[in-house]
Amino acid sequence: MAKPKKLTNSPKEIGSNRNEKGQFVKGNTASVGKGRPPGSRSIPDLLRKIAEEEGTNDGMTKIEVVLRQVFKYALEGKSWAVEFIANRTEGKPHQSIGIKDETDEPIRVFDIDGLDD
């Protein structure tokens, strides 16, 4: 296995808060306070939590109420709702573009005099 390349910049050119590999050194203040605080939740986590809460008096969850409304829109003919349901039940269709030549011969390129490129 080949040895990893060393950076040509000296630490002075990189900055005093980085090592010779360009990584932040321990105790650096450049990234202090950045990022998600410990214990906080991401948006998808919060949405999942809210979705599981009771949404109606008859015991349905909020996500069930929303999905029933989407299904109602699909029955009314809203194409986005039909696509939403199809993508989540059947999966998104794979889209591929291919050119097949039955003869397996190379493509011929003609140079016709008088035609501009």
N, C-alpha and C positions, 0 to 999 in steps of 0.2 A: 504494500500500500504506500502511496506517495506521501511524503511529508507535507503538512499544510504550509501554505505560503505565509511568510511573515509580512506584516505591513511595512511598507517602506517609510512611512511617516514616523517621526520620533514622537514620544509622548508629549513633548512640548507643542508640537504641531497639532496633535490630536486634542490636547487639553489636559490639564492636571487632574481632571476627574475621571480619566480613562486609563486603562492599562495598555500594554503593547499590542494587544489583540483588538483594541478599540472598545472593549467592554467597560461599563461603569465599574469603578472600584468601590469597595465597601465603604460606607459612610459618605458617599457622594451626595451633594445637596441638589443636583440637577433634576432628580426625579422625585424628590421628597414631596409627599402630598398628592402624587399623581395616582391615577387608577381608582378602581372601585374600593370603597372602604370595606374592611373585613366585616363579614356578617350581612352585608347588603345583598339583595337579590336582583337578578337580571330581569328585564322586561318580560321575556317569555315565562320565567318562573312566576312572576306576579300575575300575568294573564292566566296561567293555569290555575293558580290559587283562586282568583276571582271567578273563573269559569266553573269551578266546582261548588261555589256557593249556591244556596237556594235562590232561585230567581222568581218563583211564583208561589202563590198560596197552595197550589196543588202538588208541590214537592218537586217540580222539575228544576234541574240546575240551570244556571244562566246560559251555559254553552248549549244545552238542549233547546232552550227558548230561541237562541240565535239561529241554530241550525234548522229548527222548524220554520222559522221565518225565511231563511234562504230557500228551503224546499218549496215554500209557498210562492216565492218569487219565480222559481224555476217552473212551477205549474202555470204561472201567469205568462210565461214565455220570455222571461228576462234571460238573455243568452249568457250573461256573466254568471248567473246563478246555476244554470245548467252546466257550464264549464267548470265552475267551482266544485259541484257535486261529482261530476265525472272524473275530474282530476284526483279527487280524494277517495273515490271508490274503485276506479279502474286504473288509476295511475296516469301520469302525463304521458301522452304518446311520444314515442321516439321519432325524431325527425332526422332523416338522413338524405343526402343528395348523392346520387351515384350515376355514373355514366358507364354503360356496358356496351361493349362492341362485340357483336357476335362473331366477327371474323378473326379477331385477334391480330389484325394487320395494323401497322403503324398508320397514324393519321397523315394524310397527304396535305402538304401546304403548297398552294399555287401562287406564283408570282405573275400577276397579269399586268402587262404593260399598259400604262395610261391610267391606272387607278392610284390615287394618292393614299398614303397611310393615314 
